């Protein structure tokens, strides 16, 4: 079924290679084959990036962006225009990394036999109902079988390169045991009112007083229910449940792992505040349960370490390479991820000079301005974005929040209500807006709550209709004859 859906939405030959190798590796190579049919100068002039002088064409980039968006939709994900920038960034990063891997595979002169290519080609052909169907798909993609074989050779080279990295990774018994072992701590948390030495001293005094009560025989769970400021665990007596290594704050975990079952720690300070920790239970790497879980756990650890090794390898390749990205918006997005907001703003401005009618580019610039606490500049960009695409509820929501940050409450509420109206069937958006208006104490929240009530009524009606349909089908189904 998935294969059939893909064939309806993507070029046939793209699909079959994606099945054989995985979509992310395929698209680069397939588009590269198409690029090679044009002149090198033409491809370089129309490229979005250069990797050690080798171009990644706009055609390959756009094909990948489209494929990634379609894949997300097919997987049930919601795609809105505000997400496209991140998809573009991730796409170009993937294409650059894939190009680096292929360049390295060729540099290492990894050999591929004709037999290996034949086997991969056979896998692809098996996905078609006939040889004629396969050949028609090749023709419709403007490819020859020879060109496809050339791409398959490159993909096998990359696979062998990655297999070599995988073979470098080893998992020890100690690592498996450590990953299996879990602890079940409980804690009492006291949070300082602020970061001042006085507030921290007061919080420390409070938890030390609780520590003295514990030394005198007080029940840990009862003290947690009465005094802990961790709202998520206090009603359970501070019980955090079973957690594995690496899941807790460093200072907390280090203290907890030293405790025996039933033992209580000294006062522990973390970024959250001051804690008292009691060890309730420990899960050791032993017994039948551990033996049953060992192999799958080892495989999971191996996959994690392989991914880390590949990431490290690609990072090293990139550090030693010259990578030039030509798209200002993608550069800006990358700088935002790195926390370099000032530089990102300049690149967003440059991108807007090229695309002044891109409302979502303006929204990205507005987000950068908000990071700089330049609320008026952010509001100005979002006002322009909304004027360009008035139908988008998310833009109205962003504008409303920017107004509120600029202390323009009435304008903020007006924009939030506009967002609510334009997203009248989006339950999550309505809940978000309702929560904001409630905290503000605005009477306009009644309008949004009415929409939420209507959505709930529709959902209940649909659920009731579905239940009735299932009951009718069950009544109409013929009874099975008893076995002879």
LINDA-V647329 format. One record per residue. N is the residue number from 1. RES is the residue in three letters. BURIAL is + if it has 16 or more other ideal C-beta (glycine too) atoms within 10 Angstrom, else -. Layout:
# LINDA-V647329
n->N res->RES burial->BURIAL
n->N res->RES burial->BURIAL
This chain:
# LINDA-V647329
n->1 res->UNK burial->-
n->2 res->UNK burial->-
n->3 res->UNK burial->-
n->4 res->UNK burial->-
n->5 res->UNK burial->-
n->6 res->UNK burial->+
n->7 res->UNK burial->+
n->8 res->UNK burial->-
n->9 res->UNK burial->-
n->10 res->UNK burial->+
n->11 res->UNK burial->+
n->12 res->UNK burial->+
n->13 res->UNK burial->+
n->14 res->UNK burial->+
n->15 res->UNK burial->+
n->16 res->UNK burial->+
n->17 res->UNK burial->+
n->18 res->UNK burial->+
n->19 res->UNK burial->+
n->20 res->UNK burial->+
n->21 res->UNK burial->+
n->22 res->UNK burial->-
n->23 res->UNK burial->+
n->24 res->UNK burial->+
n->25 res->UNK burial->+
n->26 res->UNK burial->+
n->27 res->UNK burial->+
n->28 res->UNK burial->+
n->29 res->UNK burial->+
n->30 res->UNK burial->+
n->31 res->UNK burial->+
n->32 res->UNK burial->+
n->33 res->UNK burial->+
n->34 res->UNK burial->+
n->35 res->UNK burial->+
n->36 res->UNK burial->-
n->37 res->UNK burial->-
n->38 res->UNK burial->-
n->39 res->UNK burial->-
n->40 res->UNK burial->-
n->41 res->UNK burial->-
n->42 res->UNK burial->-
n->43 res->UNK burial->+
n->44 res->UNK burial->-
n->45 res->UNK burial->-
n->46 res->UNK burial->-
n->47 res->UNK burial->+
n->48 res->UNK burial->+
n->49 res->UNK burial->+
n->50 res->UNK burial->+
n->51 res->UNK burial->+
n->52 res->UNK burial->-
n->53 res->UNK burial->-
n->54 res->UNK burial->+
n->55 res->UNK burial->+
n->56 res->UNK burial->+
n->57 res->UNK burial->+
n->58 res->UNK burial->+
n->59 res->UNK burial->+
n->60 res->UNK burial->+
n->61 res->UNK burial->+
n->62 res->UNK burial->-
n->63 res->UNK burial->+
n->64 res->UNK burial->+
n->65 res->UNK burial->+
n->66 res->UNK burial->-
n->67 res->UNK burial->+
n->68 res->UNK burial->+
n->69 res->UNK burial->+
n->70 res->UNK burial->-
n->71 res->UNK burial->+
n->72 res->UNK burial->-
n->73 res->UNK burial->-
n->74 res->UNK burial->-
n->75 res->UNK burial->-
n->76 res->UNK burial->-
n->77 res->UNK burial->-
n->78 res->UNK burial->-
n->79 res->UNK burial->-
n->80 res->UNK burial->-
n->81 res->UNK burial->-
n->82 res->UNK burial->+
n->83 res->UNK burial->-
n->84 res->UNK burial->-
n->85 res->UNK burial->+
n->86 res->UNK burial->-
n->87 res->UNK burial->+
n->88 res->UNK burial->+
n->89 res->UNK burial->+
n->90 res->UNK burial->-
n->91 res->UNK burial->+
n->92 res->UNK burial->+
n->93 res->UNK burial->+
n->94 res->UNK burial->+
n->95 res->UNK burial->+
n->96 res->UNK burial->+
n->97 res->UNK burial->+
n->98 res->UNK burial->+
n->99 res->UNK burial->+
n->100 res->UNK burial->+
n->101 res->UNK burial->+
n->102 res->UNK burial->+
n->103 res->UNK burial->+
n->104 res->UNK burial->+
n->105 res->UNK burial->+
n->106 res->UNK burial->-
n->107 res->UNK burial->-
n->108 res->UNK burial->-
n->109 res->UNK burial->-
n->110 res->UNK burial->+
n->111 res->UNK burial->-
n->112 res->UNK burial->+
n->113 res->UNK burial->-
n->114 res->UNK burial->-
n->115 res->UNK burial->-
n->116 res->UNK burial->-
n->117 res->UNK burial->+
n->118 res->UNK burial->-
n->119 res->UNK burial->-
n->120 res->UNK burial->+
n->121 res->UNK burial->+
n->122 res->UNK burial->-
n->123 res->UNK burial->-
n->124 res->UNK burial->+
n->125 res->UNK burial->-
n->126 res->UNK burial->-
n->127 res->UNK burial->+
n->128 res->UNK burial->+
n->129 res->UNK burial->-
n->130 res->UNK burial->-
n->131 res->UNK burial->-
n->132 res->UNK burial->-
n->133 res->UNK burial->-
n->134 res->UNK burial->+
n->135 res->UNK burial->-
n->136 res->UNK burial->-
n->137 res->UNK burial->+
n->138 res->UNK burial->+
n->139 res->UNK burial->-
n->140 res->UNK burial->-
n->141 res->UNK burial->+
n->142 res->UNK burial->-
n->143 res->UNK burial->+
n->144 res->UNK burial->-
n->145 res->UNK burial->-
n->146 res->UNK burial->-
n->147 res->UNK burial->+
n->148 res->UNK burial->+
n->149 res->UNK burial->-
n->150 res->UNK burial->+
n->151 res->UNK burial->+
n->152 res->UNK burial->+
n->153 res->UNK burial->+
n->154 res->UNK burial->+
n->155 res->UNK burial->+
n->156 res->UNK burial->+
n->157 res->UNK burial->+
n->158 res->UNK burial->+
n->159 res->UNK burial->+
n->160 res->UNK burial->-
n->161 res->UNK burial->+
n->162 res->UNK burial->+
n->163 res->UNK burial->-
n->164 res->UNK burial->-
n->165 res->UNK burial->-
n->166 res->UNK burial->-
n->167 res->UNK burial->-
n->168 res->UNK burial->-
n->169 res->UNK burial->+
n->170 res->UNK burial->-
n->171 res->UNK burial->+
n->172 res->UNK burial->-
n->173 res->UNK burial->-
n->174 res->UNK burial->-
n->175 res->UNK burial->-
n->176 res->UNK burial->+
n->177 res->UNK burial->-
n->178 res->UNK burial->-
n->179 res->UNK burial->+
n->180 res->UNK burial->+
n->181 res->UNK burial->+
n->182 res->UNK burial->+
n->183 res->UNK burial->+
n->184 res->UNK burial->+
n->185 res->UNK burial->+
n->186 res->UNK burial->+
n->187 res->UNK burial->+
n->188 res->UNK burial->+
n->189 res->UNK burial->+
n->190 res->UNK burial->+
n->191 res->UNK burial->-
n->192 res->UNK burial->+
n->193 res->UNK burial->-
n->194 res->UNK burial->-
n->195 res->UNK burial->-
n->196 res->UNK burial->-
n->197 res->UNK burial->-
n->198 res->UNK burial->-
n->199 res->UNK burial->-
n->200 res->UNK burial->+
n->201 res->UNK burial->-
n->202 res->UNK burial->-
n->203 res->UNK burial->+
n->204 res->UNK burial->+
n->205 res->UNK burial->-
n->206 res->UNK burial->+
n->207 res->UNK burial->+
n->208 res->UNK burial->-
n->209 res->UNK burial->-
n->210 res->UNK burial->+
n->211 res->UNK burial->+
n->212 res->UNK burial->-
n->213 res->UNK burial->-
n->214 res->UNK burial->-
n->215 res->UNK burial->-
n->216 res->UNK burial->-
n->217 res->UNK burial->-
n->218 res->UNK burial->-
n->219 res->UNK burial->-
n->220 res->UNK burial->+
n->221 res->UNK burial->+
n->222 res->UNK burial->-
n->223 res->UNK burial->+
n->224 res->UNK burial->+
n->225 res->UNK burial->+
n->226 res->UNK burial->-
n->227 res->UNK burial->+
n->228 res->UNK burial->+
n->229 res->UNK burial->-
n->230 res->UNK burial->+
n->231 res->UNK burial->-
n->232 res->UNK burial->-
n->233 res->UNK burial->+
n->234 res->UNK burial->+
n->235 res->UNK burial->-
n->236 res->UNK burial->-
n->237 res->UNK burial->+
n->238 res->UNK burial->+
n->239 res->UNK burial->+
n->240 res->UNK burial->+
n->241 res->UNK burial->-
n->242 res->UNK burial->-
n->243 res->UNK burial->-
n->244 res->UNK burial->-
n->245 res->UNK burial->-
n->246 res->UNK burial->-
n->247 res->UNK burial->-
n->248 res->UNK burial->+
n->249 res->UNK burial->-
n->250 res->UNK burial->-
n->251 res->UNK burial->-
n->252 res->UNK burial->+
n->253 res->UNK burial->+
n->254 res->UNK burial->-
n->255 res->UNK burial->+
n->256 res->UNK burial->+
n->257 res->UNK burial->-
n->258 res->UNK burial->-
n->259 res->UNK burial->+
n->260 res->UNK burial->-
n->261 res->UNK burial->-
n->262 res->UNK burial->-
n->263 res->UNK burial->-
n->264 res->UNK burial->+
n->265 res->UNK burial->+
n->266 res->UNK burial->-
n->267 res->UNK burial->+
n->268 res->UNK burial->+
n->269 res->UNK burial->+
n->270 res->UNK burial->-
n->271 res->UNK burial->-
n->272 res->UNK burial->+
n->273 res->UNK burial->+
n->274 res->UNK burial->+
n->275 res->UNK burial->+
n->276 res->UNK burial->+
n->277 res->UNK burial->+
n->278 res->UNK burial->+
n->279 res->UNK burial->+
n->280 res->UNK burial->+
n->281 res->UNK burial->-
n->282 res->UNK burial->+
n->283 res->UNK burial->-
n->284 res->UNK burial->-
n->285 res->UNK burial->+
n->286 res->UNK burial->-
n->287 res->UNK burial->-
n->288 res->UNK burial->-
n->289 res->UNK burial->-
n->290 res->UNK burial->+
n->291 res->UNK burial->-
n->292 res->UNK burial->-
n->293 res->UNK burial->-
n->294 res->UNK burial->+
n->295 res->UNK burial->-
n->296 res->UNK burial->-
n->297 res->UNK burial->+
n->298 res->UNK burial->+
n->299 res->UNK burial->-
n->300 res->UNK burial->-
n->301 res->UNK burial->+
n->302 res->UNK burial->+
n->303 res->UNK burial->-
n->304 res->UNK burial->-
n->305 res->UNK burial->+
n->306 res->UNK burial->+
n->307 res->UNK burial->-
n->308 res->UNK burial->-
n->309 res->UNK burial->-
n->310 res->UNK burial->+
n->311 res->UNK burial->-
n->312 res->UNK burial->-
n->313 res->UNK burial->+
n->314 res->UNK burial->+
n->315 res->UNK burial->-
n->316 res->UNK burial->-
n->317 res->UNK burial->+
n->318 res->UNK burial->-
n->319 res->UNK burial->-
n->320 res->UNK burial->-
n->321 res->UNK burial->+
n->322 res->UNK burial->-
n->323 res->UNK burial->+
n->324 res->UNK burial->-
n->325 res->UNK burial->+
n->326 res->UNK burial->-
n->327 res->UNK burial->+
n->328 res->UNK burial->+
n->329 res->UNK burial->+
n->330 res->UNK burial->+
n->331 res->UNK burial->+
n->332 res->UNK burial->+
n->333 res->UNK burial->+
n->334 res->UNK burial->+
n->335 res->UNK burial->+
n->336 res->UNK burial->+
n->337 res->UNK burial->-
n->338 res->UNK burial->-
n->339 res->UNK burial->-
n->340 res->UNK burial->-
n->341 res->UNK burial->+
n->342 res->UNK burial->-
n->343 res->UNK burial->-
n->344 res->UNK burial->+
n->345 res->UNK burial->+
n->346 res->UNK burial->-
n->347 res->UNK burial->+
n->348 res->UNK burial->+
n->349 res->UNK burial->-
n->350 res->UNK burial->-
n->351 res->UNK burial->+
n->352 res->UNK burial->+
n->353 res->UNK burial->-
n->354 res->UNK burial->-
n->355 res->UNK burial->-
n->356 res->UNK burial->-
n->357 res->UNK burial->-
n->358 res->UNK burial->+
n->359 res->UNK burial->+
n->360 res->UNK burial->+
n->361 res->UNK burial->+
n->362 res->UNK burial->+
n->363 res->UNK burial->+
n->364 res->UNK burial->+
n->365 res->UNK burial->+
n->366 res->UNK burial->+
n->367 res->UNK burial->+
n->368 res->UNK burial->+
n->369 res->UNK burial->+
n->370 res->UNK burial->+
n->371 res->UNK burial->-
n->372 res->UNK burial->-
n->373 res->UNK burial->-
n->374 res->UNK burial->+
n->375 res->UNK burial->+
n->376 res->UNK burial->-
n->377 res->UNK burial->+
n->378 res->UNK burial->+
n->379 res->UNK burial->+
n->380 res->UNK burial->+
n->381 res->UNK burial->+
n->382 res->UNK burial->+
n->383 res->UNK burial->+
n->384 res->UNK burial->+
n->385 res->UNK burial->+
n->386 res->UNK burial->+
n->387 res->UNK burial->-
n->388 res->UNK burial->-
n->389 res->UNK burial->+
n->390 res->UNK burial->-
n->391 res->UNK burial->-
n->392 res->UNK burial->+
n->393 res->UNK burial->+
n->394 res->UNK burial->+
n->395 res->UNK burial->+
n->396 res->UNK burial->+
n->397 res->UNK burial->+
n->398 res->UNK burial->+
n->399 res->UNK burial->+
n->400 res->UNK burial->+
n->401 res->UNK burial->+
n->402 res->UNK burial->+
n->403 res->UNK burial->+
n->404 res->UNK burial->+
n->405 res->UNK burial->-
n->406 res->UNK burial->+
n->407 res->UNK burial->-
n->408 res->UNK burial->+
n->409 res->UNK burial->-
n->410 res->UNK burial->-
n->411 res->UNK burial->+
n->412 res->UNK burial->+
n->413 res->UNK burial->+
n->414 res->UNK burial->+
n->415 res->UNK burial->+
n->416 res->UNK burial->+
n->417 res->UNK burial->+
n->418 res->UNK burial->+
n->419 res->UNK burial->+
n->420 res->UNK burial->+
n->421 res->UNK burial->-
n->422 res->UNK burial->+
n->423 res->UNK burial->+
n->424 res->UNK burial->-
n->425 res->UNK burial->-
n->426 res->UNK burial->+
n->427 res->UNK burial->-
n->428 res->UNK burial->-
n->429 res->UNK burial->+
n->430 res->UNK burial->+
n->431 res->UNK burial->-
n->432 res->UNK burial->+
n->433 res->UNK burial->+
n->434 res->UNK burial->+
n->435 res->UNK burial->-
n->436 res->UNK burial->+
n->437 res->UNK burial->+
n->438 res->UNK burial->-
n->439 res->UNK burial->-
n->440 res->UNK burial->-
n->441 res->UNK burial->-
n->442 res->UNK burial->+
n->443 res->UNK burial->-
n->444 res->UNK burial->+
n->445 res->UNK burial->+
n->446 res->UNK burial->-
n->447 res->UNK burial->-
n->448 res->UNK burial->+
n->449 res->UNK burial->+
n->450 res->UNK burial->-
n->451 res->UNK burial->+
n->452 res->UNK burial->+
n->453 res->UNK burial->-
n->454 res->UNK burial->-
n->455 res->UNK burial->+
n->456 res->UNK burial->-
n->457 res->UNK burial->-
n->458 res->UNK burial->-
n->459 res->UNK burial->-
n->460 res->UNK burial->-
n->461 res->UNK burial->-
n->462 res->UNK burial->-
n->463 res->UNK burial->-
n->464 res->UNK burial->-
n->465 res->UNK burial->-
n->466 res->UNK burial->-
n->467 res->UNK burial->-
n->468 res->UNK burial->-
n->469 res->UNK burial->-
n->470 res->UNK burial->-
n->471 res->UNK burial->-
n->472 res->UNK burial->-
n->473 res->UNK burial->-
n->474 res->UNK burial->-
n->475 res->UNK burial->-
n->476 res->UNK burial->-
n->477 res->UNK burial->-
n->478 res->UNK burial->-
n->479 res->UNK burial->-
n->480 res->UNK burial->-
n->481 res->UNK burial->-
n->482 res->UNK burial->-
n->483 res->UNK burial->-
n->484 res->UNK burial->-
